């Protein structure tokens, strides 16, 4: 669930950072560049526009929509090869009504899709080649399409907005809810009865319905969600700012999740969630500081329903600053996109996951040192401890028995002291691996390698 307001919120957060923190923007080309288990994908030339939503119907077919340009034209883009190539599939001219353009896109099947935008809500029955207006004259920020007949759309307009519902595929509409300045800009329907709306007003809130939208009762006050998803009628998660919350009783109570944090992590917001099953959930958002005033976007994942969250940097060679959108068509095929370009995996992402590094002592040690991991042998988690005598750049790299680099577990500038970092090898097979600590201050001053054994 996402729209232009969320993107504006994150862009505002960017302005709090110095320009030196931003990596150089890569030139867009329609080709993909393979790097590691994630590889970069690019959009064709979309001018001054930005991507405002992506949707993959399966492992091959995907759609993206954009905001408007100065010429009042917004795009629907399509890919038929997993995002390796995108084409501008449809152009829509929309005059007036501000600048946002498209907010969301969703497809039920290869033919039938929907899009909401600044001045309306459209449907296609030929794969996006042509679109027919189902409702016009209102700015719709979000939608929830249950099937061809039952659709909900929301508008935050304080005068004419609210929640609108059709059970006739768009022929007739009923306004189910209106709250003036607190009209919602988000909606998520788990089924025909249970759903949630959220507003980002001066008094933000999350509301729930258990009767298909006839009544919306206050669920969470003082907060609005970026994204929300449910595995079943009881178990769900929502993201708000840089936090993730979970419920196991249908939203009666929400519990804050233990998302990785630390001095090397930059909290820019958890923008979107991608649910695989009740145990496995991905999240796009936040970033990690890298040497030389660089920032890299990260992806988060839990495989135990949110008890533990870890993160990975898809690849240090991919200069993406923040991911807004994430989606998986199955456990192996996934995408994460910025507003201009994205990344794709066909193997379920990188095998190595990181828990935020912890400084366990700030006493200045007498020597640089890498300790033996513990436990060892391990399955699948182990801890790696090291110490620094002065502020330095520290790298920890994981290798397999052949010497092939598996993952760079750490690449950060740290103060003097003793540190510990978790290593999760759930994506690796049993065997002997090595980990190497390299410390430098413009030149290498210390390096040490140790072996560890993974037994599954």
C-alpha positions as CSV (number, residue, x, y, z in Angstrom):
1,X,0.0,0.0,0.0
2,X,1.7,3.2,-1.0
3,X,1.2,6.6,-2.6
4,X,2.8,9.9,-3.3
5,X,2.4,11.2,0.2
6,X,4.6,8.5,1.6
7,X,7.3,9.3,-1.1
8,X,7.1,13.0,-0.2
9,X,7.6,12.1,3.4
10,X,10.8,10.1,2.6
11,X,12.0,12.8,0.3
12,X,11.7,15.2,3.2
13,X,13.8,12.9,5.3
14,X,16.5,13.0,2.5
15,X,16.7,16.7,2.9
16,X,18.0,16.2,6.4
17,X,21.1,14.5,5.0
18,X,24.0,16.3,3.4
19,X,24.4,15.9,-0.3
20,X,27.7,14.2,0.4
21,X,25.8,11.2,1.7
22,X,24.1,10.6,-1.6
23,X,25.7,8.2,-4.1
24,X,25.9,9.3,-7.7
25,X,22.8,8.7,-9.7
26,X,23.4,6.1,-12.4
27,X,22.4,6.8,-16.0
28,X,19.2,4.8,-16.9
29,X,19.5,2.2,-19.6
30,X,17.0,-0.5,-20.6
31,X,19.6,-3.2,-19.9
32,X,20.3,-5.1,-16.6
33,X,23.7,-5.6,-15.0
34,X,24.3,-8.8,-13.1
35,X,25.9,-8.4,-9.6
36,X,25.7,-11.2,-7.0
37,X,22.3,-12.7,-6.2
38,X,20.6,-9.4,-6.9
39,X,21.1,-7.6,-10.2
40,X,20.2,-4.1,-11.2
41,X,17.3,-3.3,-13.5
42,X,16.6,0.0,-15.3
43,X,13.6,1.8,-16.7
44,X,13.6,3.4,-20.1
45,X,13.7,7.1,-20.4
46,X,10.7,8.4,-18.4
47,X,11.9,12.0,-18.3
48,X,11.3,14.0,-15.1
49,X,8.8,11.4,-13.9
50,X,9.3,9.0,-10.9
51,X,7.9,5.5,-10.3
52,X,5.0,5.7,-7.8
53,X,4.1,2.0,-7.7
54,X,5.1,-1.4,-9.1
55,X,3.1,-4.6,-9.4
56,X,4.2,-8.1,-10.5
57,X,1.5,-10.5,-11.6
58,X,3.9,-13.4,-11.7
59,X,7.7,-14.1,-12.2
60,X,7.6,-12.5,-15.7
61,X,4.8,-10.0,-16.0
62,X,5.0,-6.7,-14.2
63,X,3.7,-3.1,-14.3
64,X,4.9,0.2,-13.0
65,X,3.2,3.6,-13.0
66,X,4.6,7.1,-12.7
67,X,3.6,10.6,-11.6
68,X,3.1,13.4,-14.2
69,X,5.7,15.4,-16.0
70,X,5.5,19.1,-16.8
71,X,3.6,18.1,-20.0
72,X,0.8,16.5,-17.8
73,X,1.6,13.1,-19.1
74,X,2.0,10.0,-16.9
75,X,3.0,6.5,-17.9
76,X,2.0,2.9,-17.4
77,X,5.1,0.7,-18.0
78,X,5.1,-3.0,-18.6
79,X,7.7,-5.8,-18.6
80,X,7.3,-9.4,-19.9
81,X,10.7,-10.7,-18.9
82,X,10.9,-10.1,-15.1
83,X,11.9,-6.5,-15.3
84,X,15.0,-6.9,-17.4
85,X,13.3,-4.7,-20.0
86,X,10.5,-2.2,-19.5
87,X,8.4,-0.5,-22.2
88,X,6.1,2.5,-21.9
89,X,2.9,0.7,-22.4
90,X,0.4,3.5,-22.0
91,X,0.5,7.3,-21.9
92,X,-2.3,9.3,-20.1
93,X,-2.6,13.1,-20.3
94,X,-4.1,14.6,-17.2
95,X,-4.5,18.3,-16.9
96,X,-5.1,20.1,-13.7
97,X,-5.5,18.5,-10.3
98,X,-1.9,19.1,-9.1
99,X,1.1,17.1,-10.2
100,X,1.1,13.6,-8.6
101,X,-0.4,11.5,-11.4
102,X,-0.8,7.7,-10.8
103,X,-0.7,6.5,-7.2
104,X,-1.3,2.7,-7.5
105,X,-1.6,-0.1,-10.0
106,X,-3.0,-3.6,-9.5
107,X,-3.8,-6.5,-11.8
108,X,-6.2,-9.4,-11.2
109,X,-4.9,-11.4,-14.2
110,X,-3.1,-11.0,-17.5
111,X,-6.0,-8.9,-18.9
112,X,-7.7,-7.1,-16.0
113,X,-6.1,-4.3,-14.1
114,X,-6.8,-1.1,-12.2
115,X,-5.1,2.2,-11.5
116,X,-6.0,5.1,-9.3
117,X,-4.6,8.6,-9.8
118,X,-5.1,12.3,-9.1
119,X,-8.4,12.7,-10.9
120,X,-9.9,9.2,-11.2
121,X,-9.9,5.4,-11.1
122,X,-9.5,3.4,-14.4
123,X,-9.8,-0.2,-15.5
124,X,-8.2,-2.2,-18.3
125,X,-9.3,-5.4,-19.9
126,X,-6.5,-5.8,-22.4
127,X,-3.4,-5.9,-20.3
128,X,-3.0,-2.2,-19.9
129,X,-3.1,-1.2,-23.6
130,X,-6.3,0.8,-23.0
131,X,-7.9,2.1,-19.9
132,X,-11.6,3.0,-19.2
133,X,-12.6,5.5,-16.4
134,X,-14.7,3.9,-13.7
135,X,-14.8,7.1,-11.5
136,X,-13.6,10.6,-12.3
137,X,-13.3,14.0,-10.7
138,X,-11.7,12.9,-7.4
139,X,-8.2,12.4,-6.3
140,X,-7.8,8.7,-5.2
141,X,-4.7,7.8,-3.2
142,X,-5.2,4.1,-2.7
143,X,-7.4,1.2,-3.6
144,X,-8.1,-2.4,-2.6
145,X,-9.4,-4.7,-5.4
146,X,-10.9,-8.0,-4.1
147,X,-12.3,-9.2,-7.4
148,X,-14.0,-7.9,-10.5
149,X,-17.0,-6.8,-8.6
150,X,-15.9,-5.7,-5.1
151,X,-13.5,-2.7,-5.0
152,X,-12.7,-0.1,-2.5
153,X,-11.0,3.3,-3.2
154,X,-10.1,6.1,-0.9
155,X,-9.7,9.9,-1.2
156,X,-8.2,12.2,1.4
157,X,-10.0,15.2,0.1
158,X,-11.6,16.8,3.3
159,X,-14.7,17.9,1.4
160,X,-15.6,15.2,-1.0
161,X,-13.3,12.3,0.0
162,X,-13.6,9.2,2.1
163,X,-14.1,5.5,1.4
164,X,-16.0,4.5,-1.7
165,X,-17.2,0.9,-2.5
166,X,-18.6,-0.8,-5.5
167,X,-20.1,-4.3,-5.7
168,X,-20.9,-3.9,-9.4
169,X,-17.4,-3.6,-10.8
170,X,-17.6,0.2,-10.9
171,X,-21.0,0.7,-12.3
172,X,-22.4,2.0,-9.0
173,X,-20.5,3.4,-6.0
174,X,-21.5,3.9,-2.3
175,X,-19.6,6.3,0.0
176,X,-19.1,4.2,3.1
177,X,-17.1,6.6,5.2
178,X,-16.3,10.3,5.4
179,X,-14.4,12.1,8.2
180,X,-13.5,15.5,6.7
181,X,-9.9,16.4,7.4
182,X,-9.3,12.9,8.7
183,X,-10.3,11.2,5.4
184,X,-8.1,8.2,4.7
185,X,-5.3,7.9,2.1
186,X,-4.7,4.2,2.7
187,X,-6.9,1.2,2.5
188,X,-6.3,-2.6,2.8
189,X,-9.0,-5.2,2.6
190,X,-7.9,-8.7,3.7
191,X,-11.2,-10.2,2.6
192,X,-14.8,-9.0,2.0
193,X,-15.3,-8.3,5.7
194,X,-12.0,-7.4,7.3
195,X,-10.0,-4.3,6.3
196,X,-8.1,-1.2,7.5
197,X,-7.9,2.4,6.6
198,X,-5.4,5.0,7.7
199,X,-5.1,8.8,7.5
200,X,-2.1,11.1,7.9
201,X,-3.9,14.1,9.3
202,X,-3.0,16.2,12.3
203,X,-4.5,13.4,14.4
204,X,-3.4,10.3,12.4
205,X,-5.2,7.0,13.0
206,X,-5.8,3.5,11.8
207,X,-9.3,2.2,11.6
208,X,-10.7,-1.3,11.1
209,X,-13.9,-2.8,9.6
210,X,-15.3,-6.2,10.2
211,X,-18.4,-5.8,8.1
212,X,-17.0,-4.9,4.6
213,X,-16.7,-1.1,5.3
214,X,-20.2,-0.4,6.7
215,X,-18.5,0.6,10.0
216,X,-14.9,1.7,10.6
217,X,-13.8,1.6,14.3
218,X,-10.7,3.2,15.7
219,X,-7.9,0.7,15.9
220,X,-4.7,2.7,16.5
221,X,-4.6,6.4,17.4
222,X,-1.8,8.8,16.8
223,X,-0.2,6.8,14.0
224,X,-0.7,6.0,10.3
225,X,0.8,3.1,8.4
226,X,3.0,3.1,5.3
227,X,2.0,-0.5,4.5
228,X,-0.1,-3.3,6.1
229,X,-0.5,-7.0,5.3
230,X,-2.1,-10.0,6.8
231,X,-1.3,-13.7,6.6
232,X,-4.7,-14.7,7.9
233,X,-7.5,-13.0,9.7
234,X,-5.6,-12.8,13.0
235,X,-1.9,-12.5,12.0
236,X,-0.7,-9.2,10.4
237,X,2.0,-6.5,10.3
238,X,2.1,-2.8,9.5
239,X,5.0,-0.4,9.1
240,X,5.0,3.1,10.4
241,X,8.0,5.4,10.1
242,X,11.0,3.1,10.8
243,X,9.1,0.6,12.8
244,X,7.1,-2.6,12.2
245,X,4.3,-3.8,14.4
246,X,2.6,-7.3,14.5
247,X,-0.7,-8.5,15.7
248,X,-1.8,-12.1,16.4
249,X,-5.4,-11.2,17.3
250,X,-6.7,-9.4,14.3
251,X,-5.4,-6.0,15.3
252,X,-6.8,-5.8,18.8
253,X,-3.3,-5.4,20.0
254,X,-0.1,-4.5,18.1
255,X,3.4,-5.4,19.3
256,X,6.5,-3.5,18.2
257,X,9.0,-5.7,16.3
258,X,12.7,-5.8,17.0
259,X,14.0,-4.3,13.8
260,X,17.8,-3.9,13.4
261,X,19.2,-0.6,14.6
262,X,22.5,0.8,15.4
263,X,25.0,3.6,14.7
264,X,25.7,2.3,11.2
265,X,22.0,2.2,10.2
266,X,20.0,5.1,8.9
267,X,16.3,5.1,9.7
268,X,14.5,6.5,6.7
269,X,11.3,4.6,7.0
270,X,10.0,1.1,6.3
271,X,8.2,1.8,3.1
272,X,6.7,-1.5,2.0
273,X,6.2,-5.1,3.1
274,X,6.2,-8.3,1.0
275,X,4.5,-11.3,2.6
276,X,5.5,-14.8,1.6
277,X,3.8,-16.8,4.4
278,X,3.1,-16.4,8.1
279,X,6.7,-16.9,8.9
280,X,8.6,-15.1,6.1
281,X,8.2,-11.4,5.5
282,X,10.4,-8.9,3.6
283,X,10.5,-5.2,4.1
284,X,12.0,-2.4,2.0
285,X,13.3,0.7,3.7
286,X,16.2,2.2,5.8
287,X,19.8,2.2,4.8
288,X,23.3,1.7,6.1
289,X,26.3,4.0,6.3
290,X,29.3,3.0,4.2
291,X,32.9,4.4,4.2
292,X,33.7,7.6,2.4
293,X,30.3,9.2,3.3
294,X,28.3,6.7,1.3
295,X,24.9,5.2,2.0
296,X,23.5,1.9,0.8
297,X,19.8,0.8,0.8
298,X,19.0,-2.3,2.7
299,X,16.3,-5.0,2.7
300,X,15.0,-6.6,5.8
301,X,13.6,-10.1,6.4
302,X,12.1,-12.3,9.1
303,X,11.7,-16.1,8.8
304,X,10.1,-16.6,12.2
305,X,7.1,-14.3,12.0
306,X,8.9,-11.3,13.2
307,X,10.6,-12.7,16.3
308,X,13.9,-11.8,14.7
309,X,14.6,-9.4,11.8
310,X,17.9,-9.2,9.9
311,X,19.0,-7.2,6.9
312,X,21.2,-7.5,3.9
313,X,22.8,-5.0,1.5
314,X,21.9,-6.4,-1.9
315,X,25.4,-5.5,-3.2
316,X,27.8,-2.7,-2.4
317,X,28.3,-2.1,-6.2
318,X,24.6,-1.2,-6.5
319,X,24.4,2.5,-5.6
320,X,20.7,2.6,-4.5
321,X,19.9,5.0,-1.7
322,X,16.5,3.7,-0.6
323,X,14.0,1.1,-1.7
324,X,10.3,2.2,-1.7
325,X,8.8,-0.9,-3.2
326,X,9.3,-4.6,-2.7
327,X,7.4,-7.6,-4.1
328,X,7.9,-11.4,-4.4
329,X,6.0,-13.6,-6.8
330,X,7.4,-16.7,-4.9
331,X,10.2,-17.4,-2.5
332,X,12.9,-17.1,-5.2
333,X,11.6,-14.3,-7.5
334,X,11.7,-10.8,-6.0
335,X,12.0,-7.1,-6.8
336,X,12.9,-4.0,-4.9
337,X,12.7,-0.6,-6.6
338,X,13.5,3.0,-6.0
339,X,11.6,5.7,-7.8
340,X,13.9,5.4,-10.9
341,X,15.3,1.8,-11.0
342,X,15.4,-1.5,-9.1
343,X,16.9,-4.8,-8.4
344,X,15.8,-8.4,-9.0
345,X,16.7,-11.8,-7.6
346,X,15.8,-15.3,-8.9
347,X,17.4,-17.1,-5.9
348,X,15.6,-15.6,-3.0
349,X,18.2,-12.9,-2.3
350,X,21.7,-13.2,-0.9
351,X,22.4,-16.1,1.5
352,X,24.0,-14.0,4.2
353,X,22.0,-11.9,6.7
354,X,23.2,-9.3,9.1
355,X,22.1,-8.3,12.6
356,X,23.1,-4.8,13.5
357,X,26.6,-4.6,14.9
358,X,26.9,-4.2,18.7
359,X,29.7,-2.4,20.6
360,X,30.2,-4.5,23.7
361,X,33.0,-2.4,25.2
362,X,34.3,1.1,24.6
363,X,37.6,0.5,26.4
364,X,40.5,1.0,24.1
365,X,42.2,-2.4,23.6
366,X,46.0,-2.8,23.3
367,X,45.9,-4.6,19.9
368,X,43.7,-5.2,16.9
369,X,42.2,-8.7,17.2
370,X,39.8,-11.1,15.5
371,X,38.3,-13.7,17.9
372,X,37.1,-17.2,17.0
373,X,33.4,-17.2,16.2
374,X,31.0,-18.8,18.8
375,X,29.4,-21.2,18.8
376,X,31.5,-23.1,16.4
377,X,30.4,-25.4,14.8
378,X,27.1,-23.5,14.4
379,X,23.6,-23.8,12.8
380,X,22.7,-21.3,11.4
381,X,23.7,-18.4,13.7
382,X,27.0,-17.5,15.1
383,X,28.7,-14.4,16.6
384,X,32.0,-12.8,15.4
385,X,33.9,-10.6,17.8
386,X,36.7,-8.2,17.1
387,X,38.5,-5.2,18.6
388,X,40.0,-2.0,17.3
389,X,42.7,0.1,18.9
390,X,41.6,3.4,17.2
391,X,38.9,4.7,14.9
392,X,39.3,2.7,11.7
393,X,37.5,1.3,8.7
394,X,36.7,-2.3,9.4
395,X,35.7,-5.0,6.9
396,X,34.5,-8.5,7.6
397,X,34.2,-10.7,4.6
398,X,32.9,-14.3,4.4
399,X,34.4,-16.9,2.0
400,X,33.6,-20.5,1.1
401,X,36.2,-23.3,1.2
402,X,37.3,-22.5,-2.4
403,X,38.1,-18.9,-1.5
404,X,35.1,-17.5,-3.3
405,X,33.6,-14.4,-1.6
406,X,30.2,-15.1,-0.2
407,X,29.3,-11.8,1.4
408,X,30.8,-8.7,2.9
409,X,29.3,-8.9,6.4
410,X,30.7,-5.5,7.6
411,X,32.1,-2.4,5.9
412,X,32.0,0.5,8.3
413,X,34.1,3.1,10.1
414,X,34.0,2.4,13.8
415,X,35.5,3.9,17.0
416,X,38.0,2.1,19.1
417,X,36.5,-0.7,21.2
418,X,35.3,-4.2,21.1
419,X,32.5,-5.2,18.8
420,X,30.3,-8.2,18.0
421,X,28.2,-9.0,15.0
422,X,25.8,-11.8,14.3
423,X,26.2,-14.0,11.2
424,X,23.2,-15.9,9.9
425,X,24.0,-18.7,7.4
426,X,20.5,-20.0,6.8
427,X,20.9,-19.7,3.1
428,X,24.2,-21.6,3.0
429,X,24.9,-25.3,2.9
430,X,26.9,-27.3,5.4
431,X,30.7,-26.9,5.1
432,X,33.8,-25.0,6.2
433,X,33.9,-21.3,5.7
434,X,36.3,-18.5,6.6
435,X,35.9,-14.9,7.8
436,X,38.4,-12.2,7.3
437,X,38.8,-8.9,9.2
438,X,40.6,-6.1,7.4
439,X,41.3,-2.8,9.2
440,X,42.6,0.3,7.4
441,X,43.1,4.0,7.7
442,X,43.9,4.8,4.1
443,X,46.2,1.8,4.1
444,X,45.8,-1.7,5.5
445,X,47.0,-1.9,9.1
446,X,45.7,-5.3,10.2
447,X,44.2,-8.4,8.6
448,X,43.4,-11.8,10.0
449,X,41.4,-14.8,8.8
450,X,39.7,-17.6,10.8
451,X,37.7,-20.7,9.9
452,X,34.2,-21.7,11.0
453,X,32.1,-24.8,10.4
454,X,28.4,-24.8,9.5
455,X,26.6,-28.0,10.3
456,X,23.0,-28.4,9.3
